[in-house]
Amino acid sequence: MKTKDKKEIKIIHEDKNILVINKPAGLMVHSDGKTKEKTLVDWLVKKYPSIKKVGDEPELRPGIVHRLDRGTSGVLIIAKNQKTFEELKNQFQERSVKKIYEAIVWGWLKEERGTISASIGRSPKFGKFSAGRGKRGTIREAVTEYKVLKKFTDNKNNKWSHVEVYPKTGRTHQIRVHFNYINHPVACDALYGGEKCLPKINRLALHAATIEFVTGNKKMRFKAPLPPDFKKALDSIK
């Protein structure tokens, strides 16, 4: 299935209660009120009209239990009815949903495994969040674990790390904020210090790879394969 702007939306799983998709990078989940570009929600309400009544704010984000940033690709769950929405919402609040991301970050991480534990608040700069000094507003606990899959250099001798990431909390921009906080911003993330990009990829190098949750007393686990540009970027390095 494709939206009008040709960004492909692949359905990973569908049943009477949920829809699991592989969201393409560059597609907004719902409108931010500033642009008129097509969003995932536009596609949803057209394909599933009954979803218009599902959620806490169905007029804005019907069926949307969690979200991915516009530049992030990967697995996303949509609830098709209110009962399932509430069930999934509670699991996210209780932190029982297990998520795994893959990212390419700037530099070589010293530790092969690590935990970034730094609370997140609003940044003094508009539209950003921060885990460092000067953060303001509501400050929330945030914990991100990671494992280095590979360290490499590109054709310009820039150093990079391919990491698997396990967010233990679900703060806005958490992975991006945390890796910037430890001076290893996600590749191609101009908002959080990762202005440099790898060959073959010119978008945020962050992918929601796996999600695990329970619905109808049944444990479910879904995986979204790496998109072609992400794979080409990894294949182009040494």
ZIMO-V370604 format. One record per pair of residues at least 4 apart in sequence whose C-alpha atoms are under 7 Angstrom apart, sorted by the first residue. I is the first residue (numbers start at 1). J is the second residue. D is the distance in whole Angstrom. If there is no record, write none. Layout:
<<I | J | D> <I | J | D>>
//
This chain:
<<1 | 8 | 6> <1 | 9 | 5> <1 | 10 | 6> <2 | 6 | 5> <2 | 7 | 6> <2 | 8 | 4> <2 | 9 | 6> <3 | 7 | 6> <3 | 8 | 6> <3 | 43 | 7> <7 | 24 | 6> <8 | 24 | 6> <9 | 21 | 7> <9 | 22 | 6> <9 | 23 | 6> <9 | 24 | 6> <10 | 21 | 6> <10 | 22 | 5> <11 | 20 | 6> <11 | 21 | 4> <11 | 22 | 6> <12 | 20 | 5> <12 | 21 | 5> <12 | 22 | 7> <13 | 19 | 6> <13 | 20 | 5> <13 | 21 | 7> <14 | 18 | 6> <14 | 19 | 5> <14 | 20 | 6> <15 | 19 | 7> <17 | 79 | 6> <17 | 80 | 5> <17 | 81 | 6> <17 | 84 | 6> <18 | 77 | 7> <18 | 78 | 6> <18 | 79 | 5> <18 | 80 | 5> <19 | 77 | 6> <19 | 78 | 5> <19 | 79 | 6> <20 | 75 | 7> <20 | 76 | 6> <20 | 77 | 5> <20 | 78 | 6> <21 | 75 | 6> <21 | 76 | 5> <21 | 77 | 7> <22 | 74 | 5> <22 | 75 | 5> <22 | 76 | 6> <22 | 224 | 6> <23 | 73 | 5> <23 | 74 | 5> <23 | 75 | 6> <23 | 76 | 7> <24 | 73 | 5> <24 | 74 | 7> <25 | 70 | 6> <25 | 71 | 5> <25 | 72 | 5> <25 | 73 | 4> <26 | 70 | 5> <26 | 71 | 5> <27 | 39 | 6> <27 | 40 | 7> <27 | 70 | 5> <28 | 39 | 5> <28 | 40 | 6> <28 | 70 | 5> <29 | 39 | 6> <29 | 40 | 5> <29 | 41 | 6> <29 | 67 | 7> <29 | 68 | 7> <29 | 70 | 7> <30 | 39 | 5> <30 | 40 | 6> <30 | 41 | 5> <30 | 61 | 6> <31 | 39 | 6> <38 | 42 | 6> <39 | 43 | 7> <40 | 44 | 6> <41 | 45 | 6> <41 | 61 | 6> <41 | 62 | 7> <42 | 46 | 6> <43 | 47 | 6> <44 | 48 | 6> <45 | 49 | 5> <45 | 51 | 6> <45 | 52 | 6> <51 | 62 | 6> <51 | 63 | 6> <51 | 80 | 6> <51 | 81 | 7> <52 | 58 | 6> <52 | 59 | 7> <52 | 62 | 5> <53 | 58 | 6> <53 | 62 | 7> <54 | 58 | 5> <54 | 62 | 5> <54 | 63 | 5> <54 | 80 | 7> <54 | 81 | 6> <54 | 82 | 5> <55 | 62 | 5> <55 | 63 | 5> <55 | 64 | 7> <55 | 82 | 6> <55 | 85 | 6> <57 | 61 | 6> <57 | 62 | 7> <58 | 62 | 4> <58 | 63 | 7> <63 | 78 | 5> <63 | 79 | 5> <63 | 80 | 6> <63 | 85 | 7> <64 | 78 | 5> <64 | 79 | 7> <65 | 77 | 7> <65 | 78 | 6> <65 | 79 | 7> <65 | 85 | 7> <65 | 88 | 7> <65 | 89 | 6> <68 | 72 | 6> <71 | 203 | 6> <71 | 204 | 5> <72 | 204 | 6> <72 | 206 | 5> <72 | 207 | 6> <73 | 206 | 7> <73 | 207 | 5> <73 | 208 | 6> <74 | 207 | 5> <74 | 208 | 4> <74 | 209 | 6> <74 | 224 | 6> <75 | 208 | 6> <75 | 209 | 6> <75 | 210 | 7> <75 | 211 | 7> <75 | 223 | 7> <75 | 224 | 5> <79 | 84 | 6> <79 | 85 | 5> <81 | 85 | 6> <82 | 86 | 6> <83 | 87 | 6> <84 | 88 | 6> <85 | 89 | 6> <86 | 90 | 6> <87 | 91 | 7> <88 | 92 | 6> <89 | 93 | 6> <90 | 94 | 6> <91 | 95 | 6> <91 | 96 | 5> <91 | 97 | 6> <92 | 96 | 6> <92 | 97 | 6> <95 | 169 | 7> <97 | 212 | 6> <97 | 213 | 5> <98 | 211 | 6> <98 | 212 | 5> <98 | 213 | 7> <99 | 166 | 6> <99 | 167 | 7> <99 | 210 | 6> <99 | 211 | 5> <99 | 212 | 7> <100 | 164 | 7> <100 | 165 | 6> <100 | 166 | 5> <100 | 208 | 6> <100 | 209 | 6> <100 | 210 | 5> <100 | 211 | 7> <101 | 164 | 6> <101 | 165 | 5> <101 | 166 | 7> <101 | 207 | 5> <101 | 208 | 4> <101 | 209 | 5> <101 | 210 | 7> <102 | 163 | 6> <102 | 164 | 5> <102 | 165 | 6> <102 | 206 | 6> <102 | 207 | 5> <102 | 208 | 7> <102 | 209 | 6> <103 | 162 | 6> <103 | 163 | 5> <103 | 164 | 7> <103 | 186 | 7> <103 | 205 | 6> <103 | 206 | 5> <103 | 207 | 6> <104 | 160 | 7> <104 | 161 | 6> <104 | 162 | 4> <104 | 163 | 6> <104 | 186 | 6> <104 | 187 | 6> <104 | 205 | 6> <104 | 206 | 7> <105 | 160 | 6> <105 | 161 | 5> <105 | 162 | 7> <105 | 184 | 6> <105 | 185 | 5> <105 | 186 | 4> <105 | 187 | 5> <106 | 159 | 6> <106 | 160 | 5> <106 | 161 | 6> <106 | 184 | 5> <106 | 185 | 6> <106 | 186 | 6> <106 | 187 | 6> <107 | 159 | 5> <107 | 160 | 5> <107 | 161 | 6> <107 | 184 | 6> <108 | 151 | 6> <108 | 159 | 6> <108 | 160 | 6> <108 | 161 | 5> <109 | 161 | 7> <112 | 147 | 6> <112 | 148 | 5> <113 | 146 | 6> <113 | 147 | 4> <113 | 148 | 6> <114 | 145 | 6> <114 | 146 | 5> <114 | 147 | 7> <115 | 144 | 6> <115 | 145 | 4> <115 | 146 | 6> <116 | 143 | 6> <116 | 144 | 5> <116 | 145 | 6> <116 | 178 | 7> <117 | 142 | 6> <117 | 143 | 5> <117 | 144 | 6> <118 | 131 | 6> <118 | 141 | 7> <118 | 142 | 6> <118 | 143 | 7> <119 | 131 | 6> <119 | 139 | 6> <119 | 140 | 5> <119 | 141 | 4> <119 | 142 | 5> <120 | 129 | 7> <120 | 130 | 5> <120 | 131 | 5> <120 | 139 | 6> <120 | 140 | 5> <120 | 141 | 6> <120 | 142 | 6> <121 | 129 | 6> <121 | 130 | 6> <121 | 131 | 7> <121 | 135 | 5> <121 | 136 | 5> <121 | 137 | 6> <121 | 138 | 6> <121 | 139 | 5> <121 | 140 | 6> <122 | 128 | 6> <122 | 129 | 4> <122 | 130 | 6> <122 | 135 | 5> <122 | 136 | 5> <122 | 137 | 6> <123 | 128 | 5> <123 | 129 | 5> <123 | 130 | 5> <123 | 134 | 7> <123 | 135 | 5> <123 | 136 | 6> <124 | 134 | 7> <124 | 135 | 7> <129 | 177 | 7> <130 | 135 | 6> <130 | 177 | 6> <131 | 135 | 7> <131 | 177 | 7> <131 | 178 | 7> <131 | 181 | 6> <132 | 181 | 7> <142 | 169 | 6> <142 | 171 | 7> <143 | 167 | 6> <143 | 168 | 5> <143 | 169 | 6> <144 | 166 | 6> <144 | 167 | 4> <144 | 168 | 6> <145 | 165 | 6> <145 | 166 | 5> <145 | 167 | 6> <146 | 163 | 7> <146 | 164 | 6> <146 | 165 | 4> <146 | 166 | 6> <147 | 163 | 6> <147 | 164 | 5> <147 | 165 | 7> <148 | 161 | 7> <148 | 162 | 6> <148 | 163 | 4> <148 | 164 | 6> <149 | 162 | 5> <149 | 163 | 5> <149 | 164 | 7> <150 | 161 | 6> <150 | 162 | 5> <151 | 160 | 6> <151 | 161 | 5> <151 | 162 | 6> <152 | 159 | 6> <152 | 160 | 5> <152 | 161 | 6> <152 | 237 | 7> <152 | 238 | 6> <153 | 157 | 5> <153 | 158 | 5> <153 | 159 | 4> <153 | 160 | 6> <153 | 237 | 6> <153 | 238 | 6> <154 | 158 | 5> <154 | 159 | 7> <154 | 237 | 5> <154 | 238 | 7> <170 | 174 | 7> <173 | 177 | 6> <174 | 178 | 6> <175 | 179 | 6> <176 | 180 | 6> <176 | 185 | 7> <176 | 186 | 6> <176 | 192 | 7> <177 | 181 | 6> <177 | 192 | 7> <178 | 182 | 7> <179 | 183 | 6> <179 | 184 | 5> <179 | 185 | 5> <179 | 186 | 7> <180 | 184 | 5> <180 | 185 | 4> <180 | 192 | 6> <180 | 193 | 6> <185 | 192 | 7> <185 | 193 | 6> <185 | 194 | 5> <186 | 194 | 5> <186 | 204 | 7> <186 | 205 | 6> <187 | 194 | 5> <187 | 195 | 7> <187 | 196 | 6> <187 | 197 | 5> <187 | 198 | 7> <187 | 204 | 6> <187 | 205 | 5> <188 | 194 | 5> <188 | 195 | 5> <188 | 196 | 5> <188 | 197 | 5> <188 | 202 | 6> <188 | 203 | 5> <188 | 204 | 5> <188 | 205 | 6> <189 | 193 | 6> <189 | 194 | 4> <189 | 195 | 6> <189 | 204 | 5> <190 | 194 | 5> <190 | 195 | 4> <197 | 201 | 7> <197 | 202 | 6> <198 | 233 | 6> <199 | 233 | 6> <199 | 236 | 7> <200 | 229 | 6> <200 | 232 | 6> <200 | 233 | 5> <201 | 229 | 5> <201 | 230 | 6> <201 | 233 | 6> <205 | 230 | 7> <209 | 223 | 6> <209 | 224 | 5> <209 | 225 | 7> <210 | 222 | 6> <210 | 223 | 4> <210 | 224 | 6> <211 | 221 | 6> <211 | 222 | 6> <211 | 223 | 7> <212 | 220 | 6> <212 | 221 | 4> <212 | 222 | 7> <213 | 219 | 6> <213 | 220 | 5> <213 | 221 | 7> <214 | 218 | 5> <214 | 219 | 4> <214 | 220 | 6> <215 | 219 | 7> <226 | 230 | 6> <226 | 231 | 6> <227 | 231 | 6> <228 | 232 | 6> <229 | 233 | 6> <230 | 234 | 6> <231 | 235 | 6> <232 | 236 | 6> <233 | 237 | 7>>
//
